[in-house]
């Protein structure tokens, strides 16, 4: 919200609001989760001012609710995001993503020789966290990558 308390992105009656997305990550989330493959209205705020983050992105999807699995997968890209469930313009539920142990069907293995890139199989990565570093290990080629490398695809 701005200092004059006006919403910078229009409110939705029912659906999901993903808030506190790091700036420049909003479009990546839309693409990875195929959130644009809907006939529902999607409102995106990019580089919005944020007291906590300086700048943030925001996604509002009408009449659509994320699964717990989708919410937790956000932890890779937006670990401090808040996912709000909206009904009748009111927040009826809030959740924070927690890093899952596996991520399936979302990412592409950076190893060009991996069978997941040429065979009709869904990608699958084991998620490993050491201190603040997150790595992903491909189920098929068993190579381990920094999550930044996998996200760059």
C-alpha positions, 0 to 999 in steps of 0.5 A, spaced: 500 500 500 502 507 498 502 512 504 495 514 502 492 507 503 490 506 496 491 499 493 496 499 487 493 492 484 486 492 484 483 487 490 480 480 488 473 478 490 475 470 490 482 467 489 489 467 491 494 472 492 502 471 492 505 477 496 512 478 498 515 475 491 522 478 490 522 483 485 524 480 478 521 473 480 514 474 479 514 472 471 518 466 473 513 463 477 507 464 472 511 460 467 513 455 472 507 453 475 503 455 468 498 459 472 497 463 465 494 457 462 487 459 465 481 463 463 481 467 470 483 474 470 491 474 473 493 481 475 501 482 476 504 487 480 512 488 478 517 492 482 512 495 487 515 498 493 516 494 499 518 496 506 521 490 508 524 488 501 525 495 498 521 492 491 517 486 490 512 482 485 505 480 487 500 476 483 493 475 484 489 470 480 481 470 481 477 464 482 484 459 483 487 456 489 494 453 489 495 446 492 499 445 498 504 442 493 505 449 489 505 453 495 511 449 498 515 449 491 514 457 491 520 456 497 525 455 492 524 462 488 520 466 494 522 463 500 519 469 504 512 469 500 505 469 503 500 466 499 493 469 501 486 465 500 481 470 498 473 470 499 468 476 498 474 480 498 477 478 505 483 474 507 480 467 509 487 463 510 494 465 509 500 460 508 508 461 508 512 456 503 516 451 506 522 447 502 519 441 499 524 434 499 522 433 492 520 438 486 516 434 480 514 436 473 516 443 474 523 444 473 528 442 467 534 439 468 540 443 466 544 437 463 543 436 456 544 429 456 539 427 461 533 423 459 528 427 462 530 432 456 529 427 451 524 422 453 517 422 455 518 423 463 516 428 468 522 431 471 524 430 478 529 433 483 531 432 490 531 438 494 537 439 499 539 445 503 546 446 507 546 452 511 543 457 506 545 454 500 539 450 496 541 444 491 537 440 486 539 433 485 536 430 478 532 423 479 535 421 472 542 423 471 543 424 479 547 430 477 546 436 483 546 443 481 545 449 485 538 451 484 540 458 481 542 454 475 536 450 474 532 456 475 536 459 469 533 454 464 
